[in-house]
């Protein structure tokens, strides 16, 4: 069985910390992602490689890419690992280099190039000797060496490497879980099923805690193997199906291949030969498409066993022969010995050959050397059968006893009970964890209810506070509004009082004086003056009344009064005039002061044009420009020299009124070119 190389990836403690964290998060989250997410991971890593060709960030990305393709495309694993070998500095970048060697060992072993695999394993060992204090280099090499010898079937030689890694890695993480899984698989191959199941369940518990789906799929596979070889087929099938479902979710094609073979084994033992043959056929096609020679040899071996059970000895022999050729190619001595033993068994059944004792003893010695107790028991049975055929009953009885004793030790009721006890403990722990989770959920619900009540109280308090504050703000707004209105009213009253005093009062005083003079002198002249002053006073009074009337707040009313005044002043003088007005100005409101000042500026400008311009046309425009009201009055009269003419009170008053509104006043005039007056008043 092929198992992922745990521990081949790492992130050094220096160089590009931010990208290091990013790559670590990418890799750790890989196990719970869908195929689309995995594709995005690969694209991201390839982009990092293209951007970092000369530093350790790029080496990290190449190793992560090798790991991504380990279960999908071994050719890609070789491609990316060889890039690391070419780029890495053997003196300063040994961590990256030993990991690349490990991936190359896996590639060459799985594709049947055992000499190349041994070469890169030796390269890794040389790095360990050159860096005796480097824990990571030693750890990665142990991982690769353990897996290499395990796949060769030399389990006793693999065991020290795996045990060292399990004992030296203290952190409870994916690496620890992976090492426990590898240890359990090794014990399984050695026939020590109690130890195998114990390591597998510990690994599964850790993977479940870490929410690592890929690790869980491997553990389910291994537990299925444990139960299968103890003839607990229902439990084995249950774990295999769980494993296959997770591997399909993760798009783990190599993992699916392994589990497909195992499901074929289960159905073979259940005498469901047609289903078993379907699984083996599918597994063989997958192994060949992925060019996995080791797996192809093992599928052929298992399929041969099925044909043998079906008494189709010809098909069985063909599969066994092809399996032996492939296992010899990849150096898998265990599969080769097992398959050769099965061929001998066929010979005994079909031909009754008597010259196979040496082959059987050789196969037994090979199996004893590797530590596979399950197959060792089978070899004892083969020898017992052989000697019985030869009527050497003493040896036949001896090997039958050896077979029975070893079978009892690895398949007996005690081991089965121990395995079931381990599974029950595992299930009980899961149930206990679920109970603890339920208790925590209840506590969280109580806490959530308490928080909700607290939140309701706080929200109610906040709402009440908002209402109170709103009431206070509204009340304050009303008070300020009232004060503002009173202030404005007081301001209007002051303006009216001032206007009455300045304009009406002074005019009435003049009329009083002229009345007395009229009684004592030339009455006609003084009466004309009284009439003139009284008319002016009436006009001023009309302006005051108009300015304080709220009906005239809109600019539309101001425009009407402007048009009326312009017509009254310019028509008698036979001066034509035009009035241009922006349509969006009609509903604009002005306060009393601005309305009054704007009109008086207009009035003064029209008066000047009527009296002094001697022109024939006046153009008036009122518009909005950059949030300002712009009044423009132009005539085509004689104009004047601004430097030569003394400014009168009218121009001064217009400018002061514009400034009092926060605006700007300008007058432009040239002899024979007319006069232009412009006022800009901000809209507030």
Secondary structure, 3 states (H helix, E strand, C coil): CCCCCCCCCCCCCCCCHHHHHHHHHHHHHHHHCCHHHHHHHHHHHHHHHHHCCCCHHHHHHHHHHHHHCCCCCHHHHHHHHHHHHHHCCCCCCHHHHHHHHHHHHHHHHHCCCHHHHHHHHHHHHHHHHHCCCCHHHHHHHHHHHHHHHHHCCCHHHHHHHHHHHHHHCCCCCHHHHHHHHHHHHHHHHCCCHHHHHHHHHHHHHHHHHCCCHHHHHHHHHHHHHHHHCCCCHHHHHHHHHHHHHHHHHCCCHHHHHHHHHHHHHHHHHCCCHHHHHHHHHHHHHHHHHCCCHHHHHHHHHHHHHHHHHCCCHHHHHHHHHHHHHHHHHHCCHHHHHHHHHHHHHHHHHHCCCCCCHHHHHHHHHHHHHHCCHHHHHHHHHHHHHHHHHCCCHHHHHHHHHHHHHHHHHHHCHHHHHHHHHHHHHHHHHHHHHHHHHHHHHHHHHHHHHHHHHHHHHHHHHHHHHHHHHHHHHHHHHHHHHHHHHHHHHHHHHHHHHHHHHHHHHHHHHHHHHHHHHHHHCCHHHHHHHHHHHHHHHHHHHHHHHHHHCHHHCEHHHHHHHHHHHHHHHHCCCCCEEEEEECHHHCCCECCHHHHHHHHHHHHHHHHHHHHHCCCCEEEEEEEECCCEEEEEEEECCCCCCCCCCCCCHHHHHHHHHHHHCCCEEEEEECCCCCEEEEEEEECC
